[in-house]
Amino acid sequence: MATISIFGKGNMGTAIGGNFVDAGNEVTYITKDSTVDQLGDIVVLAVPYPAIAAILDSYKNLLSGKIVIDITNPVDFNTFDGLVVPADSSAAAEIAKKLPNSVVIKAFNTTFAATLASKKVAGEHQTTVLLASDDSKAKEQLINVLNGSGLGIIDAGSLKRARELEAMGFLQITLASAEKISWTGGFGIFK
């Protein structure tokens, strides 16, 4: 069992938290009104990308030594036509730069809340979470902590792969926003 702290209790935070609970872990949610003096073994940033900077500034010391999961898709919501991070980077890489004493894993950004809650994409296929990080032990720990959740999990490689995962997440969001797929649909992986 691991202790999980989730920043954000919206649809994504709640769905992700439910999967950690289903796998036998203890979950605590942190909202704007929370008073926090310690964080769990694993910390999930389940907030929009623009809110990340304030969290990192406020909790940098508490995040030291933790596994930090970035679920964001840094969409430019003004234009809805691109990402707001440099073309050769990712939100996860930018977060990792600000948290040199933490391990950052990109995960959950290519899934919708509904598919995480139901554990199915389009009601038919197992929901698969893709992970990207430079720390293979942290990825293995996350996979073990989610064992029993009902989710499929695939190690997608190093933190450099976060850029592709964010582009994939962005594409999926634009398709759902344009009603070309449903919010219970999305990308699936079939082995």
JOVEN-V977036 format. One record per pair of residues at least 12 apart in sequence whose C-alpha atoms are under 10 Angstrom apart, sorted by sequence separation. I is the first residue (numbers start at 1). J is the second residue. D is the distance in whole Angstrom. If there is no record, write none. Layout:
i=(I/I)
j=(J/J)
d=(D/D)
This chain:
i=(5/17/28/73/92/93/115/116/131/143/4/14/27/92/93/114/115/116/172/173/26/29/30/92/129/172/14/27/28/29/30/91/92/112/139/140/171/172/4/13/27/30/31/74/75/90/111/139/171/3/4/13/29/73/74/110/111/169/2/3/52/72/73/74/110/111/139/169/1/2/9/10/72/73/110/111/136/168/1/9/39/43/52/71/72/108/109/110/2/3/4/5/6/7/8/9/10/38/42/49/70/71/108/109/110/136/1/2/3/4/5/6/7/8/9/37/40/41/49/50/70/107/108/109/128/129/130/131/132/133/135/136/1/2/3/4/5/6/7/8/32/36/38/39/40/42/43/44/45/46/47/48/49/69/70/106/107/108/127/128/129/130/131/132/133/134/135/1/2/3/4/5/6/7/8/38/39/41/42/43/44/45/46/47/48/49/50/68/106/107/126/127/128/129/130/131/132/133/134/135/1/2/3/4/5/6/7/37/38/39/41/42/43/44/45/46/47/48/49/50/70/105/106/107/126/127/128/129/130/131/132/133/134/36/40/41/42/43/44/45/46/47/48/49/50/69/70/105/106/107/126/127/128/129/130/131/132/133/134/7/17/39/40/41/42/43/44/45/48/49/68/105/106/125/126/129/130/131/132/133/134/16/68/104/105/131/132/133/17/104/105/132/133/16/103/104/105/119/120/131/132/13/68/103/104/105/119/120/130/131/132/13/14/103/107/118/119/120/130/132/5/6/12/13/66/105/106/116/117/118/119/132/5/6/12/13/50/65/67/68/69/70/71/72/103/104/105/116/117/131/4/5/11/12/49/64/65/66/67/68/69/70/71/72/73/103/104/107/116/130/154/3/4/5/6/7/8/10/11/63/64/65/66/67/68/69/70/71/72/73/103/115/153/3/4/5/6/7/8/9/10/63/64/65/66/67/68/69/70/71/72/73/96/105/152/2/3/4/5/6/7/8/9/60/61/63/64/65/66/67/68/69/70/71/72/2/3/4/5/6/7/8/52/56/60/63/64/68/69/70/71/2/3/4/5/6/7/8/60/61/62/63/71/92/93/6/53/57/60/61/92/49/53/56/57/60/49/52/56/7/53/108/107/107/7/107/107/106/106/105/106/109/105/106/16/104/106/107/110/106/109/110/105/106/108/109/110/111/112/13/107/109/110/111/127/12/106/107/109/110/122/127/128/129/130/44/106/109/110/112/122/125/127/128/129/42/43/44/108/109/110/111/112/121/122/123/124/127/128/6/44/46/69/70/110/111/121/122/123/125/126/127/128/4/5/6/44/46/69/96/109/110/121/122/125/126/44/69/109/112/120/121/122/124/125/126/120/121/122/125/93/118/120/121/122/92/93/117/121/67/92/93/114/115/116/120/121/90/92/93/114/115/68/89/90/92/93/112/113/114/115/67/89/90/91/92/112/113/114/115/66/67/88/89/90/91/111/112/69/89/90/111/112/67/89/90/92/111/112/67/88/89/90/91/111/112/87/90/110/111/86/90/110/111/85/110/83/83/83/82/83/82/73/81/82/73/80/81/75/16/70/73/74/75/73/74/80/81/72/73/75/76/80/71/73/74/75/12/42/73/74/75/12/15/16/19/72/73/80/15/18/19/71/72/75/12/14/15/17/18/19/42/75/12/13/15/16/17/19/42/73/11/12/15/16/11/12/14/15/10/11/12/14/15/42/12/15/11/12/11/25/23/24/25/20/23/24/23/24/21/22/23/24/25/20/21/22/23/24/19/20/22/23/19/20/21/22/23/19/20/21/22/23/19/20/19/18/19/19/16/2/2/4/2/3/1/2/1/2/1)
j=(17/29/40/85/104/105/127/128/143/155/17/27/40/105/106/127/128/129/185/186/40/43/44/106/143/186/29/42/43/44/45/106/107/127/154/155/186/187/20/29/43/46/47/90/91/106/127/155/187/20/21/30/46/90/91/127/128/186/20/21/70/90/91/92/128/129/157/187/20/21/28/29/91/92/129/130/155/187/21/29/59/63/72/91/92/128/129/130/23/24/25/26/27/28/29/30/31/59/63/70/91/92/129/130/131/157/23/24/25/26/27/28/29/30/31/59/62/63/71/72/92/129/130/131/150/151/152/153/154/155/157/158/24/25/26/27/28/29/30/31/55/59/61/62/63/65/66/67/68/69/70/71/72/92/93/129/130/131/150/151/152/153/154/155/156/157/158/25/26/27/28/29/30/31/32/62/63/65/66/67/68/69/70/71/72/73/74/92/130/131/150/151/152/153/154/155/156/157/158/159/26/27/28/29/30/31/32/62/63/64/66/67/68/69/70/71/72/73/74/75/95/130/131/132/151/152/153/154/155/156/157/158/159/62/66/67/68/69/70/71/72/73/74/75/76/95/96/131/132/133/152/153/154/155/156/157/158/159/160/34/44/66/67/68/69/70/71/72/75/76/95/132/133/152/153/156/157/158/159/160/161/44/96/132/133/159/160/161/46/133/134/161/162/46/133/134/135/149/150/161/162/44/99/134/135/136/150/151/161/162/163/45/46/135/139/150/151/152/162/164/38/39/45/46/99/138/139/149/150/151/152/165/39/40/46/47/84/99/101/102/103/104/105/106/137/138/139/150/151/165/39/40/46/47/84/99/100/101/102/103/104/105/106/107/108/138/139/142/151/165/189/39/40/41/42/43/44/46/47/99/100/101/102/103/104/105/106/107/108/109/139/151/189/40/41/42/43/44/45/46/47/100/101/102/103/104/105/106/107/108/109/110/133/142/189/40/41/42/43/44/45/46/47/98/99/101/102/103/104/105/106/107/108/109/110/41/42/43/44/45/46/47/91/95/99/102/103/107/108/109/110/42/43/44/45/46/47/48/100/101/102/103/111/132/133/47/94/98/101/102/133/91/95/98/99/102/92/95/99/52/98/153/153/154/55/155/156/156/158/158/159/162/159/160/71/159/161/162/165/162/165/166/162/163/165/166/167/168/169/71/165/167/168/169/185/71/165/166/168/169/181/186/187/188/189/104/166/169/170/172/182/185/187/188/189/103/104/105/169/170/171/172/173/182/183/184/185/188/189/68/106/108/131/132/172/173/183/184/185/187/188/189/190/67/68/69/107/109/132/159/172/173/184/185/188/189/108/133/173/176/184/185/186/188/189/190/185/186/187/190/159/184/186/187/188/159/160/184/188/135/160/161/182/183/184/188/189/159/161/162/183/184/138/159/160/162/163/182/183/184/185/138/160/161/162/163/183/184/185/186/138/139/160/161/162/163/183/184/142/162/163/184/185/141/163/164/166/185/186/142/163/164/165/166/186/187/163/166/186/187/163/167/187/188/163/188/163/166/167/167/170/170/162/170/171/163/170/171/166/108/162/165/166/167/166/167/173/174/166/167/169/170/174/166/168/169/170/108/138/169/170/171/109/112/113/116/169/170/177/113/116/117/169/170/173/111/113/114/116/117/118/141/174/112/113/115/116/117/119/142/173/112/113/116/117/113/114/116/117/113/114/115/117/118/145/116/119/116/117/117/145/144/145/146/142/145/146/146/147/145/146/147/148/149/145/146/147/148/149/145/146/148/149/146/147/148/149/150/147/148/149/150/151/148/149/149/149/150/151/149/141/142/145/144/145/144/145/145/146/146)
d=(9/8/8/10/7/9/6/9/9/9/8/10/8/7/9/10/9/9/9/9/9/10/10/6/10/6/9/10/10/9/10/9/9/9/10/9/10/7/8/8/10/10/10/8/10/10/7/7/10/9/9/10/10/9/6/10/8/9/9/10/9/10/7/10/9/7/10/9/9/10/10/10/7/9/7/9/9/9/10/6/9/8/9/9/8/9/8/7/10/10/7/9/7/9/6/7/10/9/9/9/8/8/6/8/10/9/8/8/6/6/6/6/6/6/7/9/9/9/9/9/6/6/7/9/9/7/9/7/9/9/10/8/6/5/5/5/5/5/5/5/10/9/10/6/9/10/7/8/7/8/9/9/6/8/10/10/6/8/8/6/6/6/6/6/8/8/8/5/6/6/6/6/6/6/8/6/7/9/6/6/6/6/7/8/6/7/8/10/8/5/8/6/4/5/5/5/5/7/5/9/7/9/8/8/7/9/9/8/9/10/6/5/5/5/5/6/7/8/5/9/8/10/6/7/7/6/5/6/6/5/5/5/5/9/8/7/6/6/6/6/7/10/8/8/10/10/10/7/5/9/6/8/7/9/6/7/5/4/8/10/9/8/9/9/7/9/7/8/9/10/9/6/6/10/10/9/9/9/5/8/10/9/9/9/5/9/7/8/10/6/8/6/8/9/8/8/8/9/9/9/6/8/9/8/8/10/6/8/10/8/9/8/9/7/10/9/6/10/9/10/9/9/10/5/10/8/10/10/10/10/9/8/6/9/6/8/10/9/10/7/8/7/9/8/10/9/7/9/10/9/8/5/9/8/9/7/9/8/6/6/6/6/6/9/10/7/10/10/8/8/9/8/5/8/8/8/9/8/10/8/8/6/5/5/5/5/5/5/8/6/10/10/10/5/6/6/6/6/7/8/8/10/5/5/6/6/6/6/6/5/6/9/10/9/9/8/5/5/5/5/5/5/8/8/9/8/5/7/9/7/9/6/8/5/9/6/7/6/6/6/6/5/9/8/7/6/9/10/9/8/8/8/9/7/9/7/7/9/10/9/10/9/9/9/9/9/10/9/9/10/9/8/8/7/10/9/10/8/8/10/9/10/9/10/8/10/10/10/10/9/7/9/7/10/10/8/9/9/7/6/7/7/9/9/9/7/9/10/9/9/9/10/6/7/10/9/8/10/9/5/9/9/9/10/10/10/9/6/8/9/8/10/9/7/9/10/10/9/9/9/9/9/9/10/9/7/9/7/7/10/10/9/9/10/7/9/9/5/8/10/7/8/9/10/10/9/9/10/10/9/10/9/6/4/7/8/10/10/10/10/8/5/7/10/8/9/8/6/9/8/7/9/10/7/9/7/8/10/7/10/9/10/10/8/9/9/10/9/10/8/7/6/10/10/8/6/8/10/8/5/7/7/8/9/8/8/6/8/8/8/10/9/9/10/6/8/9/7/9/8/5/9/8/9/6/9/9/9/7/9/8/10/9/8/7/10/8/7/8/8/10/9/7/9/9/9/10/8/8/9/8/8/10/9/10/10/9/10/9/8/10/9/7/9/5/9/10/9/8/8/9/10/8/9/9/9/7/9/10/6/8/10/9/9/8/7/9/6/10/6/9/8/10/10/9/9/8/8/10/7/10/10/10/7/8/9/7/10/9/8/9/9/5/6/8/6/8/10/5/9/8/10/9/9/10/8/10/10/9/9/7/9/8/8/10/7/8/5/9/10/8/6/8/10/7/9/9/5/8/10/6/7/5/7/9/10/5/8/9/9/8/8/10/9/7/5/8/8/8/10/10/9/10/10/10/9/7/7/10/10)
